[in-house]
Protein backbone atom coordinates (compact mmCIF):
# COMPACT_ATOMS: atom_id res chain seq x y z
CA UNK A 1 0.00 0.00 0.00
CA UNK A 2 1.30 3.44 -0.94
CA UNK A 3 2.22 5.67 2.02
CA UNK A 4 -0.30 8.39 1.07
CA UNK A 5 -3.08 5.84 0.78
CA UNK A 6 -2.10 4.34 4.14
CA UNK A 7 -2.18 7.73 5.85
CA UNK A 8 -5.57 8.51 4.33
CA UNK A 9 -6.84 5.17 5.66
CA UNK A 10 -5.60 6.00 9.14
CA UNK A 11 -7.30 9.40 8.99
CA UNK A 12 -10.57 7.78 7.91
CA UNK A 13 -10.39 5.28 10.78
CA UNK A 14 -9.72 8.05 13.29
CA UNK A 15 -12.61 10.12 11.95
CA UNK A 16 -14.96 7.17 12.16
CA UNK A 17 -14.04 6.52 15.81
CA UNK A 18 -12.68 3.06 15.05
CA UNK A 19 -9.64 3.60 17.24
CA UNK A 20 -10.10 2.89 20.98
CA UNK A 21 -9.98 5.86 23.33
CA UNK A 22 -6.95 6.33 25.51
CA UNK A 23 -7.22 7.75 29.04
CA UNK A 24 -6.13 11.16 27.79
CA UNK A 25 -8.89 11.20 25.14
CA UNK A 26 -11.67 9.78 27.29
CA UNK A 27 -15.10 11.28 26.76
CA UNK A 28 -16.51 9.41 29.75
CA UNK A 29 -14.76 8.37 32.93
CA UNK A 30 -16.15 5.85 35.40
CA UNK A 31 -15.63 6.79 39.04
CA UNK A 32 -16.05 4.12 41.70
CA UNK A 33 -16.88 5.59 45.11
CA UNK A 34 -16.56 2.67 47.57
CA UNK A 35 -18.84 4.26 50.17
CA UNK A 36 -22.46 5.28 50.56
CA UNK A 37 -23.58 8.78 49.50
CA UNK A 38 -23.00 11.62 51.93
CA UNK A 39 -19.53 10.84 53.24
CA UNK A 40 -15.99 12.05 52.65
CA UNK A 41 -15.17 9.69 49.80
CA UNK A 42 -18.44 10.56 48.07
CA UNK A 43 -17.74 14.27 48.38
CA UNK A 44 -14.16 13.82 47.20
CA UNK A 45 -15.11 11.65 44.22
CA UNK A 46 -17.83 13.96 42.95
CA UNK A 47 -15.77 17.11 43.50
CA UNK A 48 -12.83 15.59 41.67
CA UNK A 49 -15.07 14.42 38.83
CA UNK A 50 -16.22 18.03 38.43
CA UNK A 51 -12.57 19.11 38.40
CA UNK A 52 -11.75 16.60 35.64
CA UNK A 53 -14.57 18.07 33.56
CA UNK A 54 -13.40 21.62 34.36
CA UNK A 55 -9.92 20.61 33.17
CA UNK A 56 -11.48 19.35 29.92
CA UNK A 57 -9.80 16.01 30.58
CA UNK A 58 -13.17 14.25 30.19
CA UNK A 59 -16.63 15.21 28.96
CA UNK A 60 -18.65 13.28 31.54
CA UNK A 61 -18.12 11.27 34.71
CA UNK A 62 -20.27 8.28 35.65
CA UNK A 63 -20.35 7.72 39.42
CA UNK A 64 -21.07 4.47 41.23
CA UNK A 65 -21.44 4.17 45.02
CA UNK A 66 -20.77 0.82 46.66
CA UNK A 67 -20.34 1.11 50.42
CA UNK A 68 -19.34 -1.31 53.14
CA UNK A 69 -16.32 -2.84 54.90
CA UNK A 70 -14.17 0.32 54.78
CA UNK A 71 -14.43 0.41 51.01
CA UNK A 72 -13.32 -3.18 50.50
CA UNK A 73 -16.64 -4.21 48.88
CA UNK A 74 -16.36 -1.42 46.33
CA UNK A 75 -12.69 -2.28 45.83
CA UNK A 76 -13.56 -5.86 44.85
CA UNK A 77 -16.31 -4.71 42.50
CA UNK A 78 -14.00 -2.16 40.86
CA UNK A 79 -11.30 -4.79 40.39
CA UNK A 80 -13.65 -7.29 38.77
CA UNK A 81 -15.56 -4.83 36.58
CA UNK A 82 -12.77 -2.54 35.37
CA UNK A 83 -9.82 -4.76 34.47
CA UNK A 84 -7.80 -3.17 31.70
CA UNK A 85 -10.04 -0.10 31.53
CA UNK A 86 -7.90 3.05 31.19
CA UNK A 87 -10.93 5.28 31.75
CA UNK A 88 -11.78 4.20 35.30
CA UNK A 89 -10.79 5.58 38.71
CA UNK A 90 -11.57 4.55 42.27
CA UNK A 91 -11.51 6.90 45.27
CA UNK A 92 -9.65 5.47 48.27
CA UNK A 93 -7.49 6.46 51.20
CA UNK A 94 -6.31 5.72 54.72
CA UNK A 95 -9.69 4.25 55.72
CA UNK A 96 -9.42 1.59 53.02
CA UNK A 97 -5.86 0.79 54.09
CA UNK A 98 -7.15 0.16 57.63
CA UNK A 99 -10.03 -1.93 56.33
CA UNK A 100 -7.68 -4.12 54.29
CA UNK A 101 -5.40 -4.64 57.29
CA UNK A 102 -8.27 -5.74 59.55
CA UNK A 103 -10.38 -7.58 56.98
CA UNK A 104 -7.62 -9.27 54.95
CA UNK A 105 -9.79 -9.42 51.79
CA UNK A 106 -8.92 -11.47 48.71
CA UNK A 107 -8.68 -8.30 46.62
CA UNK A 108 -6.20 -5.75 47.93
CA UNK A 109 -4.78 -2.52 46.54
CA UNK A 110 -1.75 -4.32 45.13
CA UNK A 111 -3.99 -5.62 42.35
CA UNK A 112 -4.85 -2.10 41.17
CA UNK A 113 -2.82 0.78 39.70
CA UNK A 114 -1.76 3.63 42.01
CA UNK A 115 -2.42 7.05 40.49
CA UNK A 116 -2.23 9.85 43.07
CA UNK A 117 -2.88 11.11 46.58
CA UNK A 118 -5.12 14.16 46.46
CA UNK A 119 -5.83 15.49 49.95
CA UNK A 120 -5.22 15.05 53.64
CA UNK A 121 -7.81 15.73 56.31
CA UNK A 122 -7.69 15.44 60.08
CA UNK A 123 -10.48 13.98 62.17
CA UNK A 124 -12.67 16.14 64.36
CA UNK A 125 -14.53 14.57 67.27
CA UNK A 126 -17.99 15.90 68.06
CA UNK A 127 -20.81 15.34 70.54
CA UNK A 128 -24.50 16.17 70.07
CA UNK A 129 -25.34 19.73 71.13
CA UNK A 130 -27.42 18.51 74.08
CA UNK A 131 -24.83 16.00 75.32
CA UNK A 132 -24.01 16.18 79.05
CA UNK A 133 -20.37 15.63 78.02
CA UNK A 134 -19.11 19.08 77.06
CA UNK A 135 -15.40 18.48 76.52
CA UNK A 136 -12.95 15.75 75.56
CA UNK A 137 -11.89 15.67 79.20
CA UNK A 138 -15.49 14.78 80.13
CA UNK A 139 -15.42 11.97 77.56
CA UNK A 140 -12.10 10.66 78.87
CA UNK A 141 -13.32 10.75 82.48
CA UNK A 142 -16.43 8.78 81.52
CA UNK A 143 -14.39 6.29 79.50
CA UNK A 144 -12.03 5.73 82.43
CA UNK A 145 -15.00 5.00 84.69
CA UNK A 146 -16.82 2.73 82.25
CA UNK A 147 -15.27 2.26 78.78
CA UNK A 148 -18.33 0.54 77.37
CA UNK A 149 -20.63 3.44 78.26
CA UNK A 150 -18.92 5.69 75.70
CA UNK A 151 -20.06 4.79 72.18
CA UNK A 152 -17.67 6.04 69.50
CA UNK A 153 -19.30 6.40 66.09
CA UNK A 154 -17.53 6.71 62.76
CA UNK A 155 -16.50 4.90 59.60
CA UNK A 156 -15.90 1.20 59.18
CA UNK A 157 -13.77 -0.84 61.56
CA UNK A 158 -10.16 0.16 61.05
CA UNK A 159 -10.98 3.72 59.98
CA UNK A 160 -8.78 6.57 61.18
CA UNK A 161 -11.39 7.66 63.74
CA UNK A 162 -11.49 4.10 65.09
CA UNK A 163 -7.71 4.07 65.32
CA UNK A 164 -7.72 7.48 67.04
CA UNK A 165 -10.27 6.32 69.64
CA UNK A 166 -8.09 3.30 70.39
CA UNK A 167 -4.96 5.46 70.54
CA UNK A 168 -6.69 7.76 73.02
CA UNK A 169 -7.61 4.79 75.20
CA UNK A 170 -3.99 3.67 75.40
CA UNK A 171 -2.91 7.22 76.37
CA UNK A 172 -5.39 7.48 79.27
CA UNK A 173 -4.95 4.03 80.78
CA UNK A 174 -7.97 2.31 79.23
CA UNK A 175 -7.71 -1.12 77.60
CA UNK A 176 -8.21 -0.38 73.85
CA UNK A 177 -10.00 -3.70 73.48
CA UNK A 178 -12.79 -2.23 75.62
CA UNK A 179 -13.39 0.74 73.31
CA UNK A 180 -17.06 0.62 72.29
CA UNK A 181 -16.79 1.52 68.61
CA UNK A 182 -19.87 1.59 66.37
CA UNK A 183 -18.98 1.36 62.68
CA UNK A 184 -21.15 2.88 59.95
CA UNK A 185 -21.14 2.26 56.19
CA UNK A 186 -20.95 5.93 55.30
CA UNK A 187 -20.72 9.47 56.63
CA UNK A 188 -24.45 10.03 56.24
CA UNK A 189 -25.30 7.15 58.57
CA UNK A 190 -22.74 8.28 61.15
CA UNK A 191 -24.08 11.84 61.08
CA UNK A 192 -27.64 10.65 61.62
CA UNK A 193 -26.53 8.52 64.58
CA UNK A 194 -24.73 11.46 66.20
CA UNK A 195 -27.64 13.86 65.71
CA UNK A 196 -30.02 11.22 67.02
CA UNK A 197 -27.97 10.65 70.17
CA UNK A 198 -27.34 7.02 69.26
CA UNK A 199 -23.59 7.40 69.83
CA UNK A 200 -21.75 9.36 72.50
CA UNK A 201 -18.95 10.75 70.33
CA UNK A 202 -18.65 10.96 66.57
CA UNK A 203 -15.52 11.23 64.50
CA UNK A 204 -14.84 12.13 60.86
CA UNK A 205 -13.26 14.75 58.65
CA UNK A 206 -14.34 18.32 59.43
CA UNK A 207 -16.06 18.69 56.04
CA UNK A 208 -18.63 16.02 56.93
CA UNK A 209 -19.67 17.78 60.14
CA UNK A 210 -19.08 21.42 59.16
CA UNK A 211 -22.72 22.43 58.52
CA UNK A 212 -23.89 20.84 61.78
CA UNK A 213 -21.09 22.44 63.78
CA UNK A 214 -21.86 25.85 62.28
CA UNK A 215 -25.59 25.45 62.95
CA UNK A 216 -24.95 24.46 66.57
CA UNK A 217 -26.32 20.91 66.26
CA UNK A 218 -22.91 19.39 67.04
CA UNK A 219 -20.21 20.53 69.43
CA UNK A 220 -16.59 19.91 68.30
CA UNK A 221 -14.39 18.78 71.20
CA UNK A 222 -11.06 17.92 69.57
CA UNK A 223 -9.10 17.50 66.34
CA UNK A 224 -6.31 15.04 65.56
CA UNK A 225 -4.01 17.55 63.85
CA UNK A 226 -0.61 18.66 65.09
CA UNK A 227 -1.80 22.29 65.24
CA UNK A 228 -5.23 23.90 65.29
CA UNK A 229 -6.92 23.90 61.90
CA UNK A 230 -7.36 27.32 60.27
CA UNK A 231 -10.85 28.73 60.43
CA UNK A 232 -12.19 26.47 63.20
CA UNK A 233 -11.54 27.18 66.87
CA UNK A 234 -11.22 23.60 68.08
CA UNK A 235 -8.40 22.47 70.40
CA UNK A 236 -6.13 19.68 69.22
CA UNK A 237 -5.99 16.41 71.11
CA UNK A 238 -2.31 17.07 71.66
CA UNK A 239 -2.74 20.49 73.28
CA UNK A 240 -5.27 18.93 75.67
CA UNK A 241 -2.60 16.48 76.79
CA UNK A 242 -3.61 13.48 74.64
CA UNK A 243 -0.86 12.57 72.18
CA UNK A 244 -3.20 11.53 69.35
CA UNK A 245 -2.13 12.87 65.94
CA UNK A 246 -3.31 11.13 62.77
CA UNK A 247 -4.30 12.36 59.31
CA UNK A 248 -6.87 10.91 56.91
CA UNK A 249 -5.62 11.10 53.32
CA UNK A 250 -7.59 10.41 50.16
CA UNK A 251 -6.46 9.50 46.66
CA UNK A 252 -7.33 7.65 43.48
CA UNK A 253 -6.30 4.32 41.94
CA UNK A 254 -6.74 3.09 38.39
CA UNK A 255 -7.93 -0.29 37.19
CA UNK A 256 -5.91 -3.50 37.20
CA UNK A 257 -4.02 -4.41 34.06
CA UNK A 258 -3.63 -1.03 32.42
CA UNK A 259 -0.37 -0.24 30.64
CA UNK A 260 2.38 2.09 31.84
CA UNK A 261 1.37 4.57 29.12
CA UNK A 262 -2.26 4.46 30.21
CA UNK A 263 -1.23 4.98 33.83
CA UNK A 264 0.86 7.98 32.77
CA UNK A 265 -2.10 9.41 30.84
CA UNK A 266 -4.44 9.00 33.81
CA UNK A 267 -1.87 10.58 36.11
CA UNK A 268 -1.52 13.56 33.78
CA UNK A 269 -5.32 13.98 33.77
CA UNK A 270 -5.45 13.87 37.57
CA UNK A 271 -2.62 16.35 38.04
CA UNK A 272 -4.24 18.69 35.52
CA UNK A 273 -7.55 18.49 37.40
CA UNK A 274 -5.88 19.50 40.69
CA UNK A 275 -4.89 22.79 39.05
CA UNK A 276 -8.44 23.83 38.13
CA UNK A 277 -10.54 26.51 39.76
CA UNK A 278 -13.23 23.91 40.47
CA UNK A 279 -10.86 21.74 42.53
CA UNK A 280 -9.32 24.68 44.38
CA UNK A 281 -12.83 25.85 45.27
CA UNK A 282 -13.66 22.38 46.62
CA UNK A 283 -10.51 22.38 48.75
CA UNK A 284 -11.46 25.71 50.29
CA UNK A 285 -15.13 24.84 50.74
CA UNK A 286 -14.41 21.53 52.49
CA UNK A 287 -11.27 22.56 54.40
CA UNK A 288 -9.28 19.84 52.63
CA UNK A 289 -5.51 20.17 52.68
CA UNK A 290 -3.99 19.65 49.20
CA UNK A 291 -1.50 16.79 49.31
CA UNK A 292 -0.77 15.81 45.70
CA UNK A 293 1.60 12.88 45.32
CA UNK A 294 1.99 10.66 42.25
CA UNK A 295 4.31 8.20 40.55
CA UNK A 296 6.94 6.32 42.52
CA UNK A 297 6.55 8.69 45.49
CA UNK A 298 2.88 7.72 45.82
CA UNK A 299 3.72 4.01 45.50
CA UNK A 300 6.21 4.31 48.35
CA UNK A 301 3.80 6.37 50.45
CA UNK A 302 1.07 3.72 50.23
CA UNK A 303 3.53 0.98 51.25
CA UNK A 304 4.71 3.10 54.19
CA UNK A 305 1.15 3.87 55.29
CA UNK A 306 0.27 0.17 55.34
CA UNK A 307 3.26 -0.50 57.59
CA UNK A 308 2.63 2.39 60.01
CA UNK A 309 -1.13 1.79 60.35
CA UNK A 310 -0.58 -1.92 60.89
CA UNK A 311 1.79 -1.07 63.74
CA UNK A 312 -0.64 1.39 65.36
CA UNK A 313 -3.53 -1.06 65.09
CA UNK A 314 -1.48 -3.84 66.61
CA UNK A 315 -0.45 -1.70 69.57
CA UNK A 316 -4.06 -0.57 70.00
CA UNK A 317 -5.27 -4.16 70.27
CA UNK A 318 -7.24 -4.12 67.02
CA UNK A 319 -5.41 -7.02 65.35
C-alpha positions as CSV (number, residue, x, y, z in Angstrom):
1,X,0.0,0.0,0.0
2,X,1.3,3.4,-0.9
3,X,2.2,5.7,2.0
4,X,-0.3,8.4,1.1
5,X,-3.1,5.8,0.8
6,X,-2.1,4.3,4.1
7,X,-2.2,7.7,5.8
8,X,-5.6,8.5,4.3
9,X,-6.8,5.2,5.7
10,X,-5.6,6.0,9.1
11,X,-7.3,9.4,9.0
12,X,-10.6,7.8,7.9
13,X,-10.4,5.3,10.8
14,X,-9.7,8.1,13.3
15,X,-12.6,10.1,12.0
16,X,-15.0,7.2,12.2
17,X,-14.0,6.5,15.8
18,X,-12.7,3.1,15.1
19,X,-9.6,3.6,17.2
20,X,-10.1,2.9,21.0
21,X,-10.0,5.9,23.3
22,X,-6.9,6.3,25.5
23,X,-7.2,7.8,29.0
24,X,-6.1,11.2,27.8
25,X,-8.9,11.2,25.1
26,X,-11.7,9.8,27.3
27,X,-15.1,11.3,26.8
28,X,-16.5,9.4,29.8
29,X,-14.8,8.4,32.9
30,X,-16.2,5.8,35.4
31,X,-15.6,6.8,39.0
32,X,-16.0,4.1,41.7
33,X,-16.9,5.6,45.1
34,X,-16.6,2.7,47.6
35,X,-18.8,4.3,50.2
36,X,-22.5,5.3,50.6
37,X,-23.6,8.8,49.5
38,X,-23.0,11.6,51.9
39,X,-19.5,10.8,53.2
40,X,-16.0,12.1,52.7
41,X,-15.2,9.7,49.8
42,X,-18.4,10.6,48.1
43,X,-17.7,14.3,48.4
44,X,-14.2,13.8,47.2
45,X,-15.1,11.7,44.2
46,X,-17.8,14.0,42.9
47,X,-15.8,17.1,43.5
48,X,-12.8,15.6,41.7
49,X,-15.1,14.4,38.8
50,X,-16.2,18.0,38.4
51,X,-12.6,19.1,38.4
52,X,-11.7,16.6,35.6
53,X,-14.6,18.1,33.6
54,X,-13.4,21.6,34.4
55,X,-9.9,20.6,33.2
56,X,-11.5,19.3,29.9
57,X,-9.8,16.0,30.6
58,X,-13.2,14.2,30.2
59,X,-16.6,15.2,29.0
60,X,-18.7,13.3,31.5
61,X,-18.1,11.3,34.7
62,X,-20.3,8.3,35.7
63,X,-20.4,7.7,39.4
64,X,-21.1,4.5,41.2
65,X,-21.4,4.2,45.0
66,X,-20.8,0.8,46.7
67,X,-20.3,1.1,50.4
68,X,-19.3,-1.3,53.1
69,X,-16.3,-2.8,54.9
70,X,-14.2,0.3,54.8
71,X,-14.4,0.4,51.0
72,X,-13.3,-3.2,50.5
73,X,-16.6,-4.2,48.9
74,X,-16.4,-1.4,46.3
75,X,-12.7,-2.3,45.8
76,X,-13.6,-5.9,44.9
77,X,-16.3,-4.7,42.5
78,X,-14.0,-2.2,40.9
79,X,-11.3,-4.8,40.4
80,X,-13.7,-7.3,38.8
81,X,-15.6,-4.8,36.6
82,X,-12.8,-2.5,35.4
83,X,-9.8,-4.8,34.5
84,X,-7.8,-3.2,31.7
85,X,-10.0,-0.1,31.5
86,X,-7.9,3.1,31.2
87,X,-10.9,5.3,31.8
88,X,-11.8,4.2,35.3
89,X,-10.8,5.6,38.7
90,X,-11.6,4.6,42.3
91,X,-11.5,6.9,45.3
92,X,-9.7,5.5,48.3
93,X,-7.5,6.5,51.2
94,X,-6.3,5.7,54.7
95,X,-9.7,4.3,55.7
96,X,-9.4,1.6,53.0
97,X,-5.9,0.8,54.1
98,X,-7.1,0.2,57.6
99,X,-10.0,-1.9,56.3
100,X,-7.7,-4.1,54.3
101,X,-5.4,-4.6,57.3
102,X,-8.3,-5.7,59.5
103,X,-10.4,-7.6,57.0
104,X,-7.6,-9.3,55.0
105,X,-9.8,-9.4,51.8
106,X,-8.9,-11.5,48.7
107,X,-8.7,-8.3,46.6
108,X,-6.2,-5.7,47.9
109,X,-4.8,-2.5,46.5
110,X,-1.8,-4.3,45.1
111,X,-4.0,-5.6,42.3
112,X,-4.9,-2.1,41.2
113,X,-2.8,0.8,39.7
114,X,-1.8,3.6,42.0
115,X,-2.4,7.1,40.5
116,X,-2.2,9.9,43.1
117,X,-2.9,11.1,46.6
118,X,-5.1,14.2,46.5
119,X,-5.8,15.5,50.0
120,X,-5.2,15.1,53.6
121,X,-7.8,15.7,56.3
122,X,-7.7,15.4,60.1
123,X,-10.5,14.0,62.2
124,X,-12.7,16.1,64.4
125,X,-14.5,14.6,67.3
126,X,-18.0,15.9,68.1
127,X,-20.8,15.3,70.5
128,X,-24.5,16.2,70.1
129,X,-25.3,19.7,71.1
130,X,-27.4,18.5,74.1
131,X,-24.8,16.0,75.3
132,X,-24.0,16.2,79.0
133,X,-20.4,15.6,78.0
134,X,-19.1,19.1,77.1
135,X,-15.4,18.5,76.5
136,X,-13.0,15.7,75.6
137,X,-11.9,15.7,79.2
138,X,-15.5,14.8,80.1
139,X,-15.4,12.0,77.6
140,X,-12.1,10.7,78.9
141,X,-13.3,10.7,82.5
142,X,-16.4,8.8,81.5
143,X,-14.4,6.3,79.5
144,X,-12.0,5.7,82.4
145,X,-15.0,5.0,84.7
146,X,-16.8,2.7,82.3
147,X,-15.3,2.3,78.8
148,X,-18.3,0.5,77.4
149,X,-20.6,3.4,78.3
150,X,-18.9,5.7,75.7
151,X,-20.1,4.8,72.2
152,X,-17.7,6.0,69.5
153,X,-19.3,6.4,66.1
154,X,-17.5,6.7,62.8
155,X,-16.5,4.9,59.6
156,X,-15.9,1.2,59.2
157,X,-13.8,-0.8,61.6
158,X,-10.2,0.2,61.0
159,X,-11.0,3.7,60.0
160,X,-8.8,6.6,61.2
161,X,-11.4,7.7,63.7
162,X,-11.5,4.1,65.1
163,X,-7.7,4.1,65.3
164,X,-7.7,7.5,67.0
165,X,-10.3,6.3,69.6
166,X,-8.1,3.3,70.4
167,X,-5.0,5.5,70.5
168,X,-6.7,7.8,73.0
169,X,-7.6,4.8,75.2
170,X,-4.0,3.7,75.4
171,X,-2.9,7.2,76.4
172,X,-5.4,7.5,79.3
173,X,-4.9,4.0,80.8
174,X,-8.0,2.3,79.2
175,X,-7.7,-1.1,77.6
176,X,-8.2,-0.4,73.9
177,X,-10.0,-3.7,73.5
178,X,-12.8,-2.2,75.6
179,X,-13.4,0.7,73.3
180,X,-17.1,0.6,72.3
181,X,-16.8,1.5,68.6
182,X,-19.9,1.6,66.4
183,X,-19.0,1.4,62.7
184,X,-21.1,2.9,59.9
185,X,-21.1,2.3,56.2
186,X,-20.9,5.9,55.3
187,X,-20.7,9.5,56.6
188,X,-24.4,10.0,56.2
189,X,-25.3,7.2,58.6
190,X,-22.7,8.3,61.2
191,X,-24.1,11.8,61.1
192,X,-27.6,10.7,61.6
193,X,-26.5,8.5,64.6
194,X,-24.7,11.5,66.2
195,X,-27.6,13.9,65.7
196,X,-30.0,11.2,67.0
197,X,-28.0,10.7,70.2
198,X,-27.3,7.0,69.3
199,X,-23.6,7.4,69.8
200,X,-21.7,9.4,72.5
201,X,-19.0,10.8,70.3
202,X,-18.7,11.0,66.6
203,X,-15.5,11.2,64.5
204,X,-14.8,12.1,60.9
205,X,-13.3,14.8,58.6
206,X,-14.3,18.3,59.4
207,X,-16.1,18.7,56.0
208,X,-18.6,16.0,56.9
209,X,-19.7,17.8,60.1
210,X,-19.1,21.4,59.2
211,X,-22.7,22.4,58.5
212,X,-23.9,20.8,61.8
213,X,-21.1,22.4,63.8
214,X,-21.9,25.8,62.3
215,X,-25.6,25.5,62.9
216,X,-24.9,24.5,66.6
217,X,-26.3,20.9,66.3
218,X,-22.9,19.4,67.0
219,X,-20.2,20.5,69.4
220,X,-16.6,19.9,68.3
221,X,-14.4,18.8,71.2
222,X,-11.1,17.9,69.6
223,X,-9.1,17.5,66.3
224,X,-6.3,15.0,65.6
225,X,-4.0,17.6,63.8
226,X,-0.6,18.7,65.1
227,X,-1.8,22.3,65.2
228,X,-5.2,23.9,65.3
229,X,-6.9,23.9,61.9
230,X,-7.4,27.3,60.3
231,X,-10.9,28.7,60.4
232,X,-12.2,26.5,63.2
233,X,-11.5,27.2,66.9
234,X,-11.2,23.6,68.1
235,X,-8.4,22.5,70.4
236,X,-6.1,19.7,69.2
237,X,-6.0,16.4,71.1
238,X,-2.3,17.1,71.7
239,X,-2.7,20.5,73.3
240,X,-5.3,18.9,75.7
241,X,-2.6,16.5,76.8
242,X,-3.6,13.5,74.6
243,X,-0.9,12.6,72.2
244,X,-3.2,11.5,69.4
245,X,-2.1,12.9,65.9
246,X,-3.3,11.1,62.8
247,X,-4.3,12.4,59.3
248,X,-6.9,10.9,56.9
249,X,-5.6,11.1,53.3
250,X,-7.6,10.4,50.2
251,X,-6.5,9.5,46.7
252,X,-7.3,7.6,43.5
253,X,-6.3,4.3,41.9
254,X,-6.7,3.1,38.4
255,X,-7.9,-0.3,37.2
256,X,-5.9,-3.5,37.2
257,X,-4.0,-4.4,34.1
258,X,-3.6,-1.0,32.4
259,X,-0.4,-0.2,30.6
260,X,2.4,2.1,31.8
261,X,1.4,4.6,29.1
262,X,-2.3,4.5,30.2
263,X,-1.2,5.0,33.8
264,X,0.9,8.0,32.8
265,X,-2.1,9.4,30.8
266,X,-4.4,9.0,33.8
267,X,-1.9,10.6,36.1
268,X,-1.5,13.6,33.8
269,X,-5.3,14.0,33.8
270,X,-5.5,13.9,37.6
271,X,-2.6,16.3,38.0
272,X,-4.2,18.7,35.5
273,X,-7.5,18.5,37.4
274,X,-5.9,19.5,40.7
275,X,-4.9,22.8,39.1
276,X,-8.4,23.8,38.1
277,X,-10.5,26.5,39.8
278,X,-13.2,23.9,40.5
279,X,-10.9,21.7,42.5
280,X,-9.3,24.7,44.4
281,X,-12.8,25.9,45.3
282,X,-13.7,22.4,46.6
283,X,-10.5,22.4,48.8
284,X,-11.5,25.7,50.3
285,X,-15.1,24.8,50.7
286,X,-14.4,21.5,52.5
287,X,-11.3,22.6,54.4
288,X,-9.3,19.8,52.6
289,X,-5.5,20.2,52.7
290,X,-4.0,19.6,49.2
291,X,-1.5,16.8,49.3
292,X,-0.8,15.8,45.7
293,X,1.6,12.9,45.3
294,X,2.0,10.7,42.2
295,X,4.3,8.2,40.5
296,X,6.9,6.3,42.5
297,X,6.6,8.7,45.5
298,X,2.9,7.7,45.8
299,X,3.7,4.0,45.5
300,X,6.2,4.3,48.3
301,X,3.8,6.4,50.5
302,X,1.1,3.7,50.2
303,X,3.5,1.0,51.3
304,X,4.7,3.1,54.2
305,X,1.1,3.9,55.3
306,X,0.3,0.2,55.3
307,X,3.3,-0.5,57.6
308,X,2.6,2.4,60.0
309,X,-1.1,1.8,60.4
310,X,-0.6,-1.9,60.9
311,X,1.8,-1.1,63.7
312,X,-0.6,1.4,65.4
313,X,-3.5,-1.1,65.1
314,X,-1.5,-3.8,66.6
315,X,-0.4,-1.7,69.6
316,X,-4.1,-0.6,70.0
317,X,-5.3,-4.2,70.3
318,X,-7.2,-4.1,67.0
319,X,-5.4,-7.0,65.4
